[in-house]
Amino acid sequence: MEPIGYVIGNNGVDELTMIANPRYADEIRLFDYVYYDQGDSRILAQVVDISRELYRVSDSLAPVVFNDGIKPVETILIKLLVIGKKAGDVLRLPEAPPPVSTPVYRANPDLVRSYLGLRGRLCIGYLSSLQDVKVCLNERAINRHMAIIGATGNGKTWLSVLIIEELLKLGATVLILDPHGEYVKAKESIDKLGGAGITVFRLSKQHMGDFMYRVGLMAADPDHVASVSGIDDKAVRVREAFTLAHTCIKLAAKAYGDPKLATLRNMERLLSQVASGHTVQVAMLQRLFGTKYPTSDLSGNRYFDKLKSVLSDLNELASQSQGRHAALAAKRYVRRLRRLRVYAPLNTPLLKLLKARHASIVNLAGLDDSVQDHVAYSILNRVLKARINYVRRLPGPKYPYPVVIVVEEAHRFAPGNGRRTLTYSVLSRIAMEGRKFGVFLILITQRPSKIDPDILSQVQNYALLKIVNPKDREALLEAGELMNGNLDRILASLNVGESLMMGPMVGGQVPIVVRLRNRVLEYGGGDINLDKYWGVKDSDYEAKLSKIMGLTIPRLTIERAKLLLDKVTGESMEGSIIRGYVNGARVEVDLRNGTWSCSKCKRQAKPCEHVVALLLKPSIPPSRSSLKG
C-alpha cells in the first residue's frame, strides 16, 4: 500500500503535521482516519486541518515565478490529531513522536472500528469520513448525563429525536420538557417505531396535546405560586394575604378529607371576605366553599387547630385597612392564576406521565417563563422523588424504571447569569445525584455560555454541533476542559447534520465526528420555507383546487388552509386515496368516489381547511374529480 503522506516537522505525541503525497492530495478529506507504524505499534490519527501552502521560493526566483507565468509549486500540509495505539481494551498515546519522513497510510473501516469500539445500542449515524462505520452510542453511559449544544439550525433537535427514537426502541421511559412545542409532531409518526408510544400533555387549551397537565395546589409551595402569579417579593403584605388564603384551603381540604376544596376559586372567596372587612369563622367555611360536610365533623380533627390559627391571621388582616387592601390585591393575582388554567387541587397522576417504552411530551408553549419554570420544577421534583422512594423503599409515590429527561432550551430553566429559577434547584440535584436514582438528563441549548456552569460541569457526554460564538466555546472549555485547539478547529468545520461527540457514550477517550442518520419521528420548529408563502398567488391555489375538486372553495377556507401548510405531515397517495395529518387532524380524500373525511371537522357540505391544506401540498398531483361530502 502506498503512503498518502509523510510526517514532517512540528511533531508531538498528540499532534502531527504531514505533507500529502501528490498522488492522493486531492482525495484527503477533513476527519479522515489514517495510521502510521511505530515499532510494534500501529497508531491511529485523524485529519483535523488541511492547508495549501506555497513551496518556499527564494527572493531571487520570486519575480520569475510570479511575473513570468511559471506555475508556483505548492505543498499540501495536513494536521493530524493522534488518537493512539491499542493497549488491551484502551487507547494510549505513543511515548514519543514518530521520526520525520514516517509514512502515513489511509485507515480502513475495520481498523477504525476496532480502535473506536462504538458497540452501544443507540445507533444515531455513521462516521463522517467513513460511512461504513456505524456509530452506536453506549446506552449505559447515559447515566453520566448528556448535553447537546450547537448554533440554531445545525441539528440539535434532529439529534435529540434520534436519541429518543433509540431509547424508545430499548423500552426506556422518556420525559420531554418542550418550551416551544417542537416535539409534538413526533406523535404523528410514532407508529413507524412499532410498539413505542408518545403522549402529549399541554398546559394551554390553544395548543396541541392529548391531555391537560395540571399542577396541584395541595402539593405546591404557596410562595412559588405567589411568584408565578406575579406578586413582587417586596410586596410583603400582599404575599402574606395570598399565602394565608392558600394555606387555608389546603388545611380545609385536609380537614374535610376533600381535595376538591383546594381551588383558586375558594382562595378568591376567602380573600373577598377579608377585603370586605368580614371575619371568617370555621362555621362559615361550609357556606363559603359550598361543601356538604357539616362543621361538627372538624371536632378532634388534627388539622382543626391549624385551620383556626390561619383563619385568625386572616381576620387580623380584615381588621386593618392595609390588610384589606393587601387582600384585594392578592385576589386580583388569584384571578390572574385562574385565567391560566394551569392549577388544580391535585397534580396530574405521575403514572399517567411516566410509562415504559413511552415518551411523554410536556408542551409548555403559550406559557410565560415563570409559569413554564414552575411547571418544570413541579414535574422534575415529582419524578426525582418517585425514583428516590422506589430505590430507597420510602413511602410515597414510586416509579420502578429509570427516567431519561430531555430539557429543551435548558438555559431558560438553569440560567448562568446568577438568577436562580425554581427549576435550577432540582436540575442541579439531578445533575449531581440523579444517576444514583436512575434519573438522567439530556440538556439541549444553543448557548452554553448562558447555562449554569455548575450544572454543565456535571455532564460528561457532549454532542457538539457547529458553534460560532467565542463565549460559548469558552464556556465549554470551563465546563469540563473538553476542548483544545484541535477540537476547536473541528467545531468550526462541522456541516449541518454533523456532530462532534465525546464522553463515555463514545468510549470516553476519543472525540468522534458523526454524520447523523435520517429520522423516523417528525418534529417541528425548523426554518420556515419562505418559497411556500412568497410569490404564490391565491389564483394559483384556486386553480389547483379546481383541477382536483371540480368545485369552488370559499376564499376564507383557502386562507385558513394556507396557514396549515407547514403542519401537513405523513401525506401519502395510494391509488385515488390521499391520506395525511394536518395539525393533528387525520384527513383522507378519495378522488375517485369524490368523498373526504376529517377527524376534527367530521363531514361537512364543503371541504374544511384541513382537507384543503392536504390537497394544496406540492406532493399531491392535480387531477380533476368531483368531490362530494
C-alpha positions in Angstrom: 0.0 0.0 0.0 1.4 3.4 -1.0 1.5 6.1 1.7 -0.9 9.1 1.4 1.7 11.3 3.1 4.8 11.6 5.2 5.4 13.0 8.7 7.4 16.3 8.7 8.3 18.7 11.5 6.4 20.2 14.4 5.7 16.8 15.9 4.4 15.8 19.3 2.8 12.7 20.8 -0.7 14.1 20.3 -0.4 16.2 17.2 1.5 15.7 13.9 2.0 17.5 10.6 2.3 15.5 7.5 2.9 16.5 3.9 0.5 14.9 1.4 1.6 12.5 -1.3 0.8 14.5 -4.5 -0.9 11.4 -5.9 -3.5 11.4 -3.1 -3.6 15.0 -2.1 -7.0 15.7 -3.7 -8.5 12.6 -2.0 -7.7 13.5 1.6 -10.7 15.0 3.4 -11.3 16.6 6.8 -12.0 14.0 9.5 -10.4 11.1 7.5 -8.7 8.4 9.6 -5.1 7.5 9.0 -2.4 5.5 10.7 1.4 5.1 10.9 3.5 2.3 12.4 5.9 3.0 15.2 7.9 0.0 16.4 5.4 -2.8 17.0 2.5 -0.5 17.4 0.0 0.9 14.9 -1.0 4.4 15.7 -4.4 5.8 14.6 -4.8 9.5 13.9 -7.4 11.8 12.3 -7.2 14.7 9.9 -8.3 17.9 11.6 -7.0 20.6 9.2 -5.9 20.8 5.6 -4.0 23.7 4.1 -2.3 24.5 0.8 0.9 26.5 1.1 3.4 27.8 -1.4 6.7 25.9 -1.5 9.4 28.2 -0.3 10.8 30.3 -3.1 14.0 32.3 -2.8 13.9 36.1 -3.3 15.9 35.8 -6.5 13.4 33.4 -8.1 10.2 35.0 -6.9 10.0 37.6 -9.8 10.4 34.8 -12.3 7.8 32.5 -10.7 5.1 35.2 -10.2 5.7 37.6 -13.1 6.8 35.4 -15.9 3.8 32.9 -15.7 5.7 30.0 -14.3 3.3 27.9 -12.1 4.2 28.1 -8.4 4.9 24.8 -6.6 2.5 24.2 -3.7 2.6 21.7 -0.8 -0.5 20.3 1.0 0.0 20.2 4.7 -2.2 18.0 6.9 -2.7 18.4 10.7 -3.3 15.1 12.4 -4.8 14.6 15.8 -3.2 11.4 17.3 -5.9 9.1 18.7 -3.5 6.4 20.0 -2.4 2.8 20.0 -4.3 -0.2 21.2 -3.3 -1.4 24.7 -5.8 -4.1 25.5 -9.3 -2.5 25.5 -7.9 1.0 25.9 -6.2 3.5 23.6 -2.9 5.1 24.8 -0.9 7.9 23.2 2.6 6.8 22.0 5.5 7.6 24.3 7.4 9.6 21.6 6.6 11.3 18.3 7.4 9.4 15.1 10.6 10.3 13.1 10.4 12.8 10.3 9.5 11.0 7.0 7.5 8.3 8.7 5.0 7.1 6.0 1.2 7.6 6.8 -1.5 5.4 5.4 -5.2 5.6 5.0 -7.1 3.6 7.7 -9.6 1.0 6.5 -13.1 0.7 8.2 -12.1 -2.5 10.1 -9.1 -0.8 11.7 -11.1 2.3 12.7 -14.0 0.1 14.0 -11.7 -2.0 16.2 -9.9 1.1 17.7 -13.0 3.2 18.4 -15.3 0.4 19.6 -18.8 2.1 19.4 -20.6 -1.1 20.3 -23.6 0.5 22.1 -27.2 0.2 21.1 -28.2 3.9 20.4 -27.4 3.9 16.7 -27.6 7.6 15.5 -25.5 7.6 12.3 -22.1 6.9 10.9 -18.6 8.3 11.0 -18.5 11.5 8.9 -15.4 10.2 6.9 -16.3 6.5 6.8 -20.0 5.7 6.1 -19.2 2.0 6.5 -18.6 2.6 10.2 -21.8 2.8 12.2 -21.9 4.9 15.3 -23.9 3.3 18.1 -23.6 5.1 21.5 -23.3 3.2 24.8 -26.7 3.5 26.3 -25.4 2.6 29.8 -23.2 5.7 29.8 -26.3 8.0 29.7 -26.2 7.8 33.5 -23.5 10.5 33.2 -26.0 12.8 31.5 -25.7 14.4 28.1 -25.6 17.9 26.6 -26.5 18.7 23.0 -25.1 22.1 22.1 -25.0 24.0 18.8 -26.0 27.1 17.0 -29.5 27.4 15.7 -30.3 25.4 12.6 -27.4 22.9 12.9 -29.4 19.9 14.0 -29.8 19.9 17.8 -33.4 18.8 17.8 -32.6 16.3 15.0 -30.0 14.6 17.1 -32.2 14.6 20.2 -35.0 13.0 18.2 -32.6 10.3 17.0 -31.6 9.5 20.6 -35.3 9.5 21.7 -36.1 7.0 18.9 -33.3 4.7 20.0 -34.2 4.9 23.7 -37.8 4.0 22.9 -36.7 1.0 20.9 -34.9 -0.2 24.1 -38.0 0.3 26.2 -36.9 3.4 28.0 -39.1 5.9 29.8 -38.6 9.4 28.3 -39.9 12.7 29.5 -39.5 15.8 27.3 -39.9 19.4 28.5 -40.8 21.3 25.3 -41.0 25.1 25.7 -42.0 25.7 22.0 -44.0 22.6 21.1 -41.3 21.4 18.7 -41.6 17.7 19.6 -45.4 17.5 19.4 -45.4 16.4 15.7 -43.4 13.2 16.7 -46.7 11.7 17.8 -48.0 11.6 14.2 -45.2 9.3 13.2 -44.7 7.2 16.3 -46.4 4.1 14.7 -43.3 3.8 12.5 -41.3 2.7 15.5 -43.6 -0.2 16.3 -44.7 -0.8 19.9 -43.5 2.6 21.3 -45.9 5.3 22.3 -46.0 9.1 22.7 -48.4 11.1 24.8 -48.5 14.9 24.6 -49.5 16.9 27.7 -50.5 20.5 27.2 -50.9 23.3 29.6 -52.8 25.7 27.3 -56.1 24.8 25.6 -54.9 26.7 22.5 -52.0 24.3 21.9 -51.8 20.7 20.8 -51.9 17.8 23.3 -53.7 14.6 24.3 -54.3 15.6 27.9 -54.2 18.7 30.1 -51.4 18.7 32.7 -52.3 20.4 36.0 -50.1 21.5 38.9 -51.7 20.6 42.2 -52.3 23.4 44.7 -52.3 20.8 47.5 -48.7 20.0 46.9 -47.5 23.4 45.7 -45.5 25.8 47.9 -47.6 29.0 48.3 -44.5 31.2 47.9 -43.8 29.6 44.5 -47.4 30.0 43.4 -47.3 33.6 44.5 -44.3 34.3 42.4 -46.0 32.7 39.4 -49.0 35.0 39.9 -46.6 38.0 39.6 -46.6 39.2 43.2 -43.4 41.1 43.8 -41.1 39.8 46.5 -41.2 43.2 48.2 -45.0 43.2 48.4 -44.9 41.6 51.8 -48.5 42.2 52.8 -49.9 41.0 49.6 -47.8 37.9 49.7 -48.9 37.3 53.3 -52.6 37.5 52.3 -52.0 35.2 49.3 -50.1 32.7 51.4 -52.7 32.6 54.2 -55.5 32.0 51.7 -53.6 29.3 50.0 -52.7 27.6 53.4 -56.3 27.9 54.5 -57.8 26.0 51.5 -55.1 23.3 51.9 -55.9 22.8 55.6 -59.7 22.8 54.9 -59.2 20.2 52.2 -57.3 18.0 54.6 -59.7 18.6 57.5 -62.7 17.7 55.4 -60.9 15.0 53.5 -61.9 16.5 50.2 -59.0 17.7 47.9 -61.5 19.4 45.6 -61.8 22.2 48.2 -58.2 23.3 47.4 -59.1 25.6 44.4 -58.2 29.1 43.3 -61.9 29.9 43.3 -62.1 29.2 47.1 -58.9 31.3 47.6 -60.7 34.1 45.8 -63.8 33.7 48.0 -61.7 33.9 51.2 -59.8 37.0 50.0 -63.1 38.7 49.1 -64.3 38.2 52.6 -61.1 39.7 54.1 -61.1 42.6 51.6 -64.6 43.4 52.6 -63.6 43.5 56.3 -65.7 40.5 57.2 -64.3 37.9 59.7 -64.2 34.3 58.6 -65.1 31.6 61.1 -64.8 27.8 60.7 -68.6 27.6 60.7 -68.7 29.8 57.7 -66.5 27.6 55.5 -69.3 25.2 54.7 -71.3 28.0 53.1 -68.3 29.8 51.7 -66.9 26.8 49.9 -70.2 25.1 49.2 -69.1 21.9 50.9 -71.6 19.2 52.0 -69.6 18.3 55.1 -71.0 19.6 58.5 -68.7 21.8 60.6 -69.2 19.5 63.6 -67.1 16.9 61.8 -64.0 19.0 62.4 -64.0 18.4 66.1 -61.0 16.4 67.1 -59.5 16.7 63.6 -55.8 17.2 63.7 -55.9 19.9 61.1 -58.6 21.8 63.0 -56.3 23.9 65.3 -54.0 24.8 62.4 -57.0 25.9 60.4 -58.4 28.1 63.2 -54.9 29.7 63.6 -54.8 30.6 59.9 -58.3 32.0 59.9 -57.3 34.1 62.9 -54.5 35.6 60.9 -56.8 36.3 58.0 -59.3 38.0 60.3 -56.5 40.2 61.7 -55.8 41.4 58.1 -59.6 42.1 57.7 -59.5 44.4 60.8 -56.8 46.6 59.3 -57.1 49.0 56.3 -53.7 47.9 54.9 -54.6 44.3 55.4 -57.9 44.7 53.4 -56.1 46.4 50.6 -53.5 43.6 50.5 -56.3 41.0 50.4 -57.9 42.9 47.5 -54.6 43.0 45.6 -54.0 39.3 46.3 -57.4 38.5 45.0 -56.5 40.1 41.6 -53.4 37.9 41.4 -55.5 34.8 42.1 -57.8 35.8 39.3 -54.8 36.0 37.0 -53.8 32.5 38.0 -57.4 31.2 37.3 -57.2 32.6 33.8 -54.0 30.5 33.2 -56.0 27.2 33.9 -52.7 25.6 35.0 -53.6 24.9 38.6 -56.0 22.3 40.1 -56.4 20.8 43.5 -54.2 17.8 42.7 -51.3 17.1 40.4 -51.9 15.1 37.2 -51.1 11.5 38.3 -47.5 10.7 37.8 -48.2 7.2 36.4 -50.1 9.0 33.6 -47.0 10.9 32.8 -44.4 8.1 33.1 -44.6 4.8 31.2 -42.1 2.3 29.9 -41.3 2.3 26.2 -43.1 5.6 26.1 -42.2 9.3 25.7 -44.3 12.0 27.4 -44.0 15.4 25.8 -44.9 18.3 28.1 -46.0 21.0 25.7 -45.2 24.3 27.5 -45.9 26.5 24.5 -48.0 29.6 25.2 -46.9 30.0 28.9 -44.9 32.8 30.4 -41.4 32.0 31.6 -42.4 32.0 35.2 -45.2 29.5 34.6 -43.0 27.2 32.5 -40.5 27.3 35.3 -43.0 26.3 38.0 -44.5 23.5 35.8 -41.0 22.2 35.0 -40.0 22.4 38.7 -43.1 20.6 39.8 -42.7 17.7 37.3 -38.9 17.2 37.8 -39.3 17.3 41.5 -42.1 14.7 41.4 -40.1 12.4 39.1 -37.0 12.6 41.3 -38.9 11.9 44.5 -40.7 8.9 42.9 -37.4 7.4 41.9 -35.8 8.1 45.3 -38.8 6.5 47.0 -38.5 3.4 44.8 -34.7 3.0 45.2 -34.7 3.6 49.0 -38.1 1.9 49.6 -39.6 5.0 51.2 -43.3 5.7 51.5 -45.0 7.9 48.8 -45.4 7.8 45.0 -42.9 5.5 43.3 -41.8 4.7 39.7 -40.0 1.4 39.1 -38.0 2.3 35.9 -35.2 4.8 35.2 -36.3 8.0 33.5 -34.5 10.0 30.8 -35.4 13.7 30.9 -34.9 15.8 27.8 -34.8 19.5 28.6 -35.1 21.8 25.5 -33.8 25.4 25.9 -32.0 24.3 29.1 -30.5 27.8 29.6 -34.1 29.1 30.3 -34.5 26.7 33.2 -31.0 26.9 34.6 -29.5 30.3 33.5 -25.9 31.1 34.2 -26.3 34.8 34.9 -26.7 34.3 38.7 -30.6 34.3 38.5 -32.0 31.3 40.3 -35.1 29.7 38.8 -37.2 27.2 40.7 -36.1 24.5 38.2 -32.5 25.2 38.9 -32.6 23.6 42.3 -34.0 20.3 41.1 -31.9 20.3 37.9 -28.8 20.8 39.9 -29.7 17.9 42.3 -30.5 15.6 39.3 -27.2 16.5 37.7 -25.3 15.7 40.9 -27.2 12.8 42.3 -29.6 11.6 39.6 -27.5 8.7 38.4 -27.8 7.0 41.8 -31.6 7.0 41.5 -32.0 6.4 37.7 -32.9 9.9 36.6 -30.8 11.1 33.7 -30.6 14.4 31.8 -30.3 15.4 28.2 -29.8 19.1 28.2 -30.2 21.0 24.9 -29.1 24.6 24.3 -27.6 26.8 21.6 -25.9 29.0 24.2 -23.7 27.0 26.7 -22.4 30.4 28.0 -25.9 31.1 29.3 -26.5 27.9 31.1 -25.4 27.4 34.7 -21.7 26.3 34.7 -22.1 24.1 37.8 -24.8 22.0 36.1 -22.9 21.9 32.9 -19.8 20.7 34.7 -21.7 17.6 35.9 -22.4 16.5 32.3 -19.8 14.1 30.9 -21.3 13.3 27.5 -21.3 16.1 24.9 -22.7 16.3 21.4 -21.4 19.5 19.9 -22.7 20.9 16.6 -21.3 23.9 14.9 -20.7 26.6 17.5 -19.8 30.1 16.3 -19.9 32.3 19.3 -16.4 32.5 21.1 -18.1 32.9 24.5 -19.9 29.6 24.0 -16.6 27.8 23.2 -15.0 29.3 26.3 -18.0 28.1 28.4 -17.4 24.6 27.1 -13.7 24.8 28.0 -14.6 25.9 31.5 -17.3 23.3 31.9 -15.0 20.2 31.7 -11.8 21.1 29.9 -13.3 19.3 26.9 -11.6 21.1 24.0 -8.2 22.0 22.9 -7.2 23.9 19.8 -7.7 20.9 17.6 -11.2 20.2 18.7 -12.0 23.9 18.4 -11.0 23.8 14.8 -13.2 20.7 14.2 -16.2 22.6 15.6 -15.7 25.4 13.2 -15.6 23.0 10.3 -18.7 21.0 11.0 -21.5 20.9 8.5 -25.3 20.8 9.2 -26.1 17.3 10.4 -22.6 16.6 11.8 -21.8 16.4 15.5 -18.6 16.2 17.4 -19.2 13.7 20.2 -17.2 13.0 23.3 -17.6 11.3 26.6 -18.4 7.8 28.0 -21.1 7.2 25.4 -18.4 7.1 22.7 -15.8 5.3 24.8 -14.6 8.3 26.8 -11.2 8.5 25.1 -11.6 9.7 21.6 -13.8 12.5 20.2 -15.5 11.4 17.0 -17.4 13.3 14.2 -20.7 11.7 13.4 -22.9 12.2 10.4 -26.5 11.9 11.7 -28.8 9.3 10.0 -32.3 10.2 8.8 -35.0 10.4 11.4 -38.1 8.3 11.8 -40.0 10.7 14.0 -41.1 14.1 12.8 -40.6 17.3 14.7 -41.4 21.0 14.2 -39.5 24.2 14.8 -37.3 24.1 11.6 -36.8 27.1 9.4 -39.8 28.3 7.5 -39.8 27.6 3.8 -40.5 31.1 2.6 -40.9 29.9 -1.0 -44.3 28.5 0.1 -45.6 31.9 1.0 -43.8 34.5 -1.1 -44.5 34.8 -4.8 -47.5 32.4 -4.7 -50.8 33.9 -5.9 -54.2 33.0 -4.5 -55.2 32.2 -8.1 -52.5 29.5 -8.2 -54.1 27.8 -5.2 -57.6 28.2 -6.6 -56.5 26.7 -10.0 -55.0 23.6 -8.3 -58.0 23.1 -6.1 -60.4 23.5 -9.1 -58.4 20.8 -11.1 -58.5 18.4 -8.1 -62.0 19.1 -6.8 -64.1 20.4 -9.6 -65.9 22.8 -7.3 -65.3 26.2 -5.9 -63.8 26.5 -2.4 -64.5 29.7 -0.3 -61.6 32.1 -0.2 -61.7 32.1 3.6 -61.2 28.3 3.7 -58.2 28.6 1.3 -56.7 31.4 3.5 -57.1 29.2 6.6 -55.6 26.2 4.7 -52.5 28.2 3.7 -51.8 28.7 7.4 -51.7 25.0 7.9 -49.3 24.1 5.1 -46.3 23.7 7.5 -48.5 21.4 9.7 -49.2 18.8 7.0 -47.3 15.6 7.7 -47.3 11.9 6.7 -49.1 12.6 3.4 -49.3 9.7 1.0 -51.3 8.7 -2.1 -52.5 5.1 -2.7 -54.4 4.8 -5.9 -57.0 7.5 -5.8 -56.9 7.9 -2.0 -54.8 10.7 -0.4 -54.1 10.5 3.4 -52.2 12.6 5.8 -52.2 14.5 9.1 -53.0 18.3 9.3 -52.3 20.0 12.6 -53.2 16.7 14.4 -56.3 16.0 12.3 -56.4 12.8 10.4 -57.5 13.6 6.8 -58.5 11.2 3.9 -59.7 12.1 0.4 -61.0 9.6 -2.1 -60.7 11.3 -5.5 -62.4 8.5 -7.4 -65.6 8.5 -5.2 -65.5 12.2 -4.5 -65.5 12.0 -0.7 -63.4 13.2 2.1 -63.2 12.9 5.9 -61.5 14.9 8.7 -61.2 13.6 12.3 -61.6 17.1 13.7 -64.3 18.7 11.5 -66.2 15.5 10.6 -68.3 15.6 7.4 -69.3 19.0 6.0 -71.0 20.2 2.9 -67.7 21.5 1.6 -64.1 20.5 2.4 -62.7 22.1 5.6 -59.4 23.8 5.8 -57.6 20.6 6.9 -58.8 18.8 3.7 -57.8 21.8 1.5 -54.4 22.1 3.2 -53.6 18.4 2.4 -54.6 18.9 -1.2 -52.5 22.0 -1.6 -49.3 20.1 -0.7 -46.9 20.1 -3.7 -46.5 16.4 -3.4 -50.2 15.9 -4.3 -50.6 15.8 -8.1 -53.6 17.7 -9.5 -56.3 15.6 -11.1 -59.9 16.5 -11.9 -62.5 15.0 -9.8 -65.9 15.9 -8.4 -65.8 15.7 -4.7 -68.9 15.5 -2.5 -69.3 15.4 1.2 
